[in-house]
Amino acid sequence: MYLLSFPVEIKIIAPTPTPEQDEELKEIVHPVEFVPEPSPRDQASQIIKHKFKFSFDVVNEPPKIVKETQKYVSCREGDSVVLECSVSGEPQPIVTWFRNGKILTPTEKFQFEEEEDGNYRLRIGEVSVSDAGTYKCVAENTAGVIETVSNLTVESGVTKSPGICFSSVSHRSTRNI
């Protein structure tokens, strides 16, 4: 169970006089001694000194993919891969990474990074052919769920010094570093 906290703006539409205003009113208005028989409704209103009416909106914004993961990423065995996506939403979405439909957990091979601005990265260390497959970045909050998908292809048996395949949609390409 999650406890969510939202900033709320409260508009008071029935003002309550301050003690200073009460004093000013006493000086201006002279009381008159007239006491009618109170009806049951009047008795209830005499008990309640002040009434407040509150109006507020709690904003829930479903998750939105601001920057998708690269659709197709191709690397060589031994490379490291970085998949990146950016999400927004209110409340801040929780991001989960999946490989071939199974949830990924942080390990030495799979590392997750989260930045305050909604950027999320999955780092895959020293990929092998068995790491090839479909990777999903799934963002979820109380207002909805959205995902972005990346397909990773790993070339085997290529002799080259290991590098990093970095996937970023803003560049629309995969580059080896």
N, C-alpha and C positions, 0 to 999 in steps of 0.2 A: 504494500500500500504506500502510495506517495502522497505527501502533504505538499500542496502547491500554494504558493503565496503570490498574489497579484497586487500591483499598485492599483488603488481605487480612488477615483475622484468623487467626492460627495458634495452635492449641491443642496444647500439648506434653502428651502423656498418659504419657510415660515420663520421669520427672524424672531429671536428672543432678545428682549431688551437687556442691556448691560445694567449693572447696579447704578452706574452714573445716569443712564437714561431713565431708570425708575425714579431716581431722586428728582430729575428735571421734570418729569411728568407730575410728581406729587406737588411741586411748586406751582405748576401751571394749572392743573385741574384740582378744583376743590371738591372734596367728596360731599355727596348728598346722602342724607339718611333716608333711604327708601329700601325697605327689605320686603320684597314680595315672598309669598309662599313658594318655596322651590318645588319644581316638578321632579320626578325621578331622573329625567334627562339632565336637568339643571344640576342636580346633586352630583351626578357623575362628572360634569364639566367643572364643578368647583373643586373636585379632588385633583383633577389634572391641571397643573399650573401652566405647562407649556406643551405644545404639540409640535412634533417634527415630522416632516415628510422628506424621505431620502430618495434620491434617484441616482442610479449609477449603472454603468455598463462594464461588464467584464469582457475583455476582448480575447477571443481565442482565434488564433490564425493558424490554419493547417500548415504543415511543413511545405516548404517550397525549395526546389533544387535551384540554387543560384548559379552554380557551376557544376556540370555533370562530370562524371569520370570519363576518360577516353574510352570510346566504344571498343576499339581493337588495339591491343598492346602486344608487341612481339619482342621477345628478348632471347638471349642465349643462356644456356646452362651456366650457372655460376654467377650470373648477374644478380643485382638486387633490383627490386621493382618498387616504385612508389605510385600508388593509386590515390587520387585526391578528388574530393568533392566539397562543395560549399552549400550549406543549407541555412534556411531561416525559418522562423515560426514563433508563435507565442502560445503557450510557454515554449521555451527553447527545446527543440526536439532532441530526443535521445537517438544517437546513431549506432547502428549495429552493422557489422560487416559479415558477409556470408561468402562461402566458396562452394559452388555446385549445390546450393540449397541448404548447406549446413552452416550453422553459426560458427564463427571463428572466435577463438579466445586468445588473449595475448600470450605469446610464447617467445622464445628467443628468435624463432623464425618469423612470426607474425607480430608486428608491433603497431600499436595504434597511437595516433597523435591527434589532439583536439586543441584548437585555438579558440580564444574568446570570441573572435569575429565570425564563428560558424564554419571555419575551414577544418576538414577532417582528412587525415591521411592514414593509409594502410601501407606499411613498409614490409616487404617480403624479402627476407635475406637469402642469398645464394639459392636462387630458384633452380629447380630440377624439372625434368619433363613431367613428373607427377604433380607439379604445382599448376600445370596448365588447366584452364577451365573458366567457368563463369563466376565472376566476383560481383557482389551487389553491395551497395551502400544504401541502407534502409534507414530513413529518418521518420520518427514517430513521436507524436505528442497527443494530448487529449482531443485535439481537433481533427486528427487524421494521420495517414501514413503515405509516404512516397518513396520511390527508389530510383536509383540510377545503376546501370549495368555495364560491366567491362568484361571483354573476353580476352584472356591471356593465352598467348601461344608461346611455347618455349622450344627453341631450336636446340637439338642435341648434337653432341660430338663436334662442335665448332671450336677450334682452338683460337683463343683470344684471351687477353687478360680480362678478369672480371670488371664489370662496370655497373652503372646504375641506370636502369630504364625508368625514366620519370614520366608519368602520365599526367597531363594537365590539359583540360579542354581549352583553356585560354590560348594555348599554342596549337591546338588541333593536330598535334603530332606527338610521336614518341621519339625521344632522343636518348642516345647513350652518352654518358658522361665518362 
